[in-house]
Amino acid sequence: MSAADLMAVLFSKYLRYDFAAPEHKANDHLVFSKGHASPLLYALYKAAGAIDDEELLSFREFGSRLQGHPTPEIPWVDVATGSLGQGLPIAVGIATAARLERSPLRVWTLCGDSELAEGSMWEAFEHAGFAGLANLIAIVDVNRLGQRGPTMHEWDTSKLAARAAACDWHVQEIDGHDFDAIDDAYGEALAADRPAVIFARTKKGSGVAAVEDEPGWHGKPLADPEAAIEELGGIREVGVQVEAPPEANPFEIERAAVDRPSYEVGEKVATRGAYGDALAWLGSIDERVVALDGEVGNSTYAERFAAKHPDRFFEMYIAEQQMVASAIGMQTRGWKPFASSFGAFLSRAYDFVRMGAISDADLKLCGSHVGVSIGADGPSQMALEDIASLRAVLGSVILYPSDPNQAVALLDLMRERRGISYMRTTREKTPTIYGPGQEFEIGGSCTVRSSEDDAITLIGAGITLHEALQAADRLGEKGIAARVIDLYSVKPVDAEAILAAAAETQALVTVEDHWIEGGIGDVVAAVLAGNGVVTSLTRLAVTERPGSGPPEALLAAAGIDADHIVAAVEKVLQPSVA
């Protein structure tokens, strides 16, 4: 109710949208960052003739697409919102994509004043101002009241305006219930040469005396709805003719020629380096590929994409939430975004990834510098939770290449797959074990060593696969044949290979450079339990807080190097060996 006047002016005069063709490339975008205002959004759809009364009255009913917070199940909704602080950052990504396309569209975002306490909102203000996104207009509904009471700044818009102005936005402060002021503000915002924000002072529950500017009514139905309807003017048919969008501008993307990367067997290459090489190559074969990085491109090697395709590379600086939000925004326009940072720092953007799954977003993530094997930088830089956290995301794919040729092939599979996928890359150089032409698949694995006499199966991925291979060599010298499985697809997992190993060998040992909770060991245990298989399973993983040091020392201290694998196998097989 506080934002109804703001949106009425927008729909009746400024929004350009064809509801019959939501895929139109020049449609404006409207993002409700304050997703809890969904009844207003759905009422606007009704006024525009996009839905009828019957559907409007299905709000929040089971099976209705008009859920409590908007989702892209509705064709005119770009992304799911409702976790506050997300709509404006994602709108920055949409506006960035539109500028890349040289599109005349505008991106309108309705924000709440409560969500301005979120740091992600100020990452968005900072980046949009720096990038000069003049096609972005934010409308902030400053209604003074949050869920439980007054907001931090209540109606003092001057403090908020000063911050936005410092981020190089065009700023206005208005009465959000004055139609002429709203009209003038929109016109001025569209004429600005930078992103524009309108701080509109409003009243929560505007128009109904019983609830207007009263706390305690957030998300609650009115006590006397019929009286409120009469107070608002009674039941009447309200319709609006939304302006049609302009013609979409044609655009072309230049592609620099890059050969598919390939590496010789035995050559030592870090998979993070292969990621950079492969990303540059993907940019040359698919003009829809874009890359974003969190100011660590010389470590993730995303800089190799930037060197070949500068127009499609976006430096997001140390703002991981904005980086992932921009990627989600860009994919709404059909781009294929690859976003990279240290795996540990992607945890800052976890809520955006979680909400991205609700949005059915096409998001490709790469986390480098994973595990204790990164060495001297210490635990603050070590991704040790990433497999567990991203496994929990609905429909996610997790790939963990063990050599550079595998990394190239898997990254290409990520490009072709729609959804949320994550590649975990290693800092250290490791030997190339697969030829350039070898094929892999999401949900697959590779048995890199096996024989008819295998007594035990070692399961690893990434750097621990190489430790497992060394351990298998040493065990062979002791007369113990070990099967070695490269579990490069952690999710979905190759359950068939795990079950075969359980049936054909006496025991399984998983080895991972990750906390013991939620990683490869848990994946294997779940496969066994889910199929009613009882066998010996030993899980080697990081269980104590690491420190700084050489990679080999840290792998040993964590108990996941070749020596510890050999010792674990001997302990498991001791009765048989005896």
N, C-alpha and C positions, 0 to 999 in steps of 0.2 A: 504493500500500500504506500510505503514511503517513496518508492521509485516509480509508481504508476504514471505520474505526470511526466517524468523524464522520458519514459519509454513511449508514452503516447505521442509526444512531439517527434521523437525519433522515427517511429513507424509511419506517422502521417505525412512527414515531409522529407526526411533525410536518408532513411535506409533504402538501399537499392537492392532488391532481391526478388527472384522469381521462384515462388514456392512450388511451382509445378516442375521446376528444373533445378533442384538443389545442387546438381553437378556443374552448373554454369560457371565457367572459370572467372567471370567478372562479377559474380554475386558478392556483395559485401558480406563480411563475417560479423556475427554478433555472438560474443562469448559472455555468458553470465558467470562471472567469477564468483559472485555470491549465489551459489547454486541453490541455496535454501529459498531463494525468491522464485522457485520454479512455478508456483501458481500464477505469478505475473507473466512469466514467459509463455505458459500454456494459454493464458487468456489472450495474449497478443496473437498467438497462432489462430485462436478462434476468431478474433477481430479481423484478421487478415484472410479468413476463409480457408485456412489450411486444415483445420479440424472442425468437427461439429460439436454441438452441445452434449450429445451422448458420450463422445470420447472425453470431452473436458470433464464430465462428471465421473469418469473412471479413475480420476486422480488417486494414486497410491493404492489402487486395488490390485490384487494379485493377478498377474498376467497382463496388466496394462502397460503400454510403453510410456505412459505419463507417470514416471516414478517420482519418489520424493525429491530426488535431485536429478537433473537432466543427464541423459546418456545418449550416445550416438545411435541407439536403437531408433531414435527419432531422426529422420533424414536431414533436418535443418539444424541439428546439434553437431558441432564439430568434435567436441571432447567432453568426457564426463567431468563434472565439477561437483563441489560439495566439500572437498577437503580444502579449506580456505587457503588463500595465498597462491593458487595455481592458475586461475584464469588469465590474469594479466601476463605472467611469464609465458604462458602458452601463446597468448595473443601476440607477443613479441616475435615468436617463431613464425606465426602465420604472416605477420607483416613483413618479416624478413624474406619469406618465400615469395610473397607478392611482389616485392621490389626486385627480386632476382628475375621474376617473370615479366617485369615491366608492366604489371597489371594496374588498371585504374581503380581497383577496388579499395575500399576503406575497411579497417578493422575496428569495430566498436566493442568496448568492453565495459560491462556494468560491474563495478566493484563495490564492496562494502567497506565501511570505515573500520570495523573490527579487524578485518584481515590486513589492515595496514600495519598491524603489530608483527606480521610475519616478515622475516628477513628476505624471503623469496620475492616479495613485492618490491623491495628496494633493490634487489638484484635486477629486477625487470626495469624499474625506473632508470637505474644507472646504465644498463646496456642499451635501452631504447634511445636514451638521450645521446649517448656516445655514438650510436649508429645513425642518428638523425632520421628515425623512422617517422616521417611526416604523414604516413598513411595510417597511423595508429591514434585513436582517440579513446581515452579512458574517462568514464563517468563515475565519480565516486559518490555514492549515496550516503551522505553523512547524516545519519538519523539519530546520532547521539547514544543510542542504546544497543548494547550487545545482547548476548543470550541471557546473562545473569544480572545485568545492570549497566551502568554507564560505561562507555568506552574510555580509553586512555585520555583522549583530548576532547571528548564530547563535541560541541559545536565550534570549537576554536579551529577553524580551517586555516588560519594564518600560519600556524606551525607546520601543518602538512604542506601548504602551498610553498612555503620557503624551502622545504626539503626537495620538493619536485622541481622547483625553479633551479636549485643548485645542481640538479641532474640534467639541466638544459632542456626542460620541457616548457612548452607554452602553457601558462597556468591561468585559470580563472576561478573566482569564488562567486557563487550565485545563490539566490533563493531557489531551491529546487521545486517549489510549488508555484512559481511565477512563470506562466507560459511564455510571456514575451522575453523574459530573461533567459529562459531555456533556449528559445528559438535563436536569439542573438548569440548565445554562447556557442551553439553548434555551428552557426555560420562562421564565427570567428575561428573556431577550432579547425574547420576545414581549410581556412585560408592561411593557417600557420605553416611555417617552413620547418617545423620540427614536430615531434610527438606532442599531443595536446592533452591536458587533463582538466576536467571541470570538477571542482569540489562543490557539490550541491548540498546546502543545508536543508534537511527535510525533517519530517516528523514521522516516527514509526506509528503505524495505524492511522495515517492521515485520513481525515474525513469522517471518522467515527469517534464521537466524544468519549465513549466508554473506554477506549483503548489508546487514543491518540497520546503519544509521548508518555505512555504508562509502561513501567517495567512489568515483567512477569507474563508477557503474552507471546514470547518468542515461540513460534512453531505450534501455537495452540489455536483451535477454532474459537470463533466468537461465542460468547455466552448467549446472545440473542441475535442470531444472524438476520432474521426477518426485519427487526428494527434497524439494524445496520444498513441493510439494503435500501430501506426507505430513506434513511438519512443521507445515503449516497446518491439519491435521485430516483430510486425505484428501478424495477426491472425494465430494461429497454434493449433493443437490438443496436449494438455498436459495431460498425464495420469500418474498415480502412482500406484504401487502395494503395498498396505499397508500390513505390516506383520501380520500374523494371531496371535491370542492370544495363550498363553500356556494353558495347561489343568488346570481347576479349582481344587483347593485343597479341598477335603472333610473336613468338620469340624463338631464338635458336641458341643452343649451348655449344660452345666450342669444345672440342675434345682433342687433347694432345695424345699422340700415339705412344702407348706404353706396352711393351711386350709382357706376356705372362711370366711372372718370376719363376725361376726354377733353380734348384740347388743340387749339387753333386752329392751322392751318398758318401758319408764320412765327413763332409764339410761341416764345420761348427758354425751354427747360426742361431741367434736368439729368435724365438717365435715372435717377440715384439717387433723385431726388425722385419720379419716376414710379413707381419700385419701391415706395416707401412708400405712395403713393396706391393703387396696384394691390393691394398686400398687404392693406390695410385693406378694400378692396372684396371681395377673395377671402374674407376672413374673414366677410363678411356674406352671401355666397351659399353658403358651404360650411362647416358647423360643424365639420368635421374638420380644418380648417386651423389650425395653431398656429405661433407665431413665436418664435424665439430670437435673441438678439443679444448681442454681446460688448462691451457697455458703450460702444457707439459709435452708439446708435440715433438720436442727433441728427445724425449724419453719413450713416448708411445710410438714414435716415428710417424705420426700423422703428418708431420712436416713434409714427408715425401709426396703426399697427396697435394698439399698446398703448393709445392713447387711446380707440379704439373697442371693443376686445375685451380688456380688462385681464386677465380670467381665463385667457385663452389666450396671453398673452404671458409669456415667461420671460427675465428678465435673468440672463445667465450671467457677467457681469462679465468681467474680462480673463482668461479661461480658455477659449481656443478649443478645446482638446482636449475639455474637459468639455461645451462647447456642442455640438460635433458628435456626441459620444458620447450626450448626452441626446437629440438628435434621432433618432439611430439606435435608441435604446431606445424612444422614443415611437412610432416607426413600427411597432414590433412589435405595438403595440396597435391599429393601424389609423388612427392620426393621420397627418396630412400636414404634416410639419415643414418650415418655411422657416427656415434659419439664415443670419445675415448678419454680416459684419464687413468690415474693409478686406481687399481681395483679398490683400494681402501677408501678412496675419496668419493667413489660413486655411492657409497653408503649415505652421503649427505642428501642425495637425490632419490632415496629409496621410495619416498611417498609418491613422487612423480612417476616412478616405474610402476608402483602398485596401482595408481589411478590410470596409468597408461593401459594396463591390462583391462580395466573396466571400459576404457575407450576403444578397445580392440585396435590399439595403435600398432603401427609397423615401425618398430624401434630396434636398432642394432647397436649393441653396446660392446665396448672392449675395455677390459680392465687389465692393465699391465702391473708389473712389480708385485706379483702375488707370492705369498708364503714367506717363510724364513729364508729362503734361498736368495732373496734380494741382497742379503749381506749387511754391510756396515751401517746403512741408514737407520736400522733399528725398528722396533715394533710399531711405531706410529705410522710407518709407511707400508707395513706388511698387510696385504689383504689375506685374512685368515677366516673371514666369515662369509665371503662373497658367494661361495657355492650354496651354502645353507640358505642365505637370504633370498637369492634369486631362484633357487629351486622352489621356494614357496610362492612365487608369483604365478598366477593362473596362466596356463598354456605356454610357459616360458621354455626356451631351449638353452641348454648350457653346453658349450663346446670347449674342450681343453686340449689343444693340439700339443703333440709331443715333438714335432719337428717342423721345419719351415715349409716343406712341400705340402704337408698335411694342413698347415695353417692357411696356405693359399687356397687349397681346395675347399676347406671348410668355410672360409670367408665368402667364397663364391656361392656356396649353398645358403649362407645367411642372406646374401643379396636376393636370392630367388625366393626365399621363404617369407611370407607375410606373418608378422607377429613380433613378440618380444624375444630377442635372442641375445646371448651374451657369450663372448669369447674371452677366455682367461689366458693371458700370455705371460711368458716367463722372461725375466730380466737376463738371466745367464745364457750364454751360448751353449748349445747342446748339439751332439752329433746328428746329422741327417741320416735317417734310417729308411726312409721311403723314397722311391724314385719319383721323378717329376710327373710321371703319367699315372700314378696310382690313384684309384678312385676310392672315395669314402662316402658315407651317407649319414645323415642325421638319424640317430638311433642305432648306429652301428658300433662296432669295435674291431680291433685287429688282434688276432693271436699271432704275436711276433715270434714266439718260440714254442714248440711243442714236440712231443714224441709219444710213442705208444707206451713208454715206461714212466710217464710223468707221475711223480708222487704227490706233488703239491702244485697249486696255482698261485702265482703272484699277480696281483692286479694293481696297476698304477696308471698315471696319466701325467703329462707334462714332465717336469723334472724327475719325478719319482719313477717314471717308467725306465729312465736310464739307470737309476739306482737299482731297480729290479733286474734289469738285464745284467748289470755287473754282478749282482748277487747270484743270479742263475749260473753265470760262468763259474763262480767260486763253488757253488753247490755241486755243479757237474764234476769238478775236480775231486769232490768228496763222494762221488757216486750217487748223488741225489739229482734226479731229473726233475726240472721245474718248468712248468708251463708259464708263459708270460703273456698277459692280456693288456693291451692298450685300450683303456676305457675312455676314449677321447670324447664320446658323446655321453655326458653325465646325465643329461635329461633331454630327450627320452633315452633310456638305457637299453643296451642289448641284453635283455633278460635271457634270451636263448643261449648266448655264450656263457653266461654265469651259471645257468642251470646245467649245461653240459659239463663245465669244469667241475661243478659239485658232484656230478654223477661219475666222472671219470678219474678224479684225483681224490686223495685222502683228505685234503684240507685246503682252505683258501686263506690267503693273506692279502689284505688291502694295504696300500701304502700311499699316503697323501700329504702334501704340503699345505695343510689346512687344519683348523681345529677338528677335533674328533667328532664334535656334534654337527650333524647335518651334512657331512661331506660324503665322499665316495664310499667309505665303510658303511654308512647308514643306507646308502642307495643299494649296495649289495645285500645287506642284511634284510632290507625290505623285500627284495626280489625273492630271497630264500624263504622268508616267513610267509610271503604272499602265495607261495607255491607249496607250502607245507614241507619244505626240505629242511632236514636237520643234518647239519654237518659242522665240522670244526671251522670257525671263522675267527681269525686274528686280525685286529685292526691296529695298524701303526699310523699315528697321526700326531699332530702337535697338541700337547696337553699342558704345557707350562709356558708362562710368559717368556718369550725370547728376548735377547738383547742384541747388541751390535757385534759384528765379527765377520770373518770370511764365510762365504756360503757353505763351504764344506764343513766348517766347524759348527755352524748353526744346524745343518742337516743332521750331523752326528748328535748334537746336544738334544735335538728333538726326537731322536731315535728313529729317523726315517731314511738313513743312508744305507748303503749296501751292507756294511758290517752288521747293523742292527737287523736287517732283513734276514741275513744268514743265521744270526743267533735265534731269531724268532722261529724260523723254519726248523732248526735243529731241536728247539724246545718242543715244538708241536709234534715232530716225527720221532722224538727220542725213543719211545717204546718200540717203534718199528725198526729204527736204526739198530737198536740194541739186539 
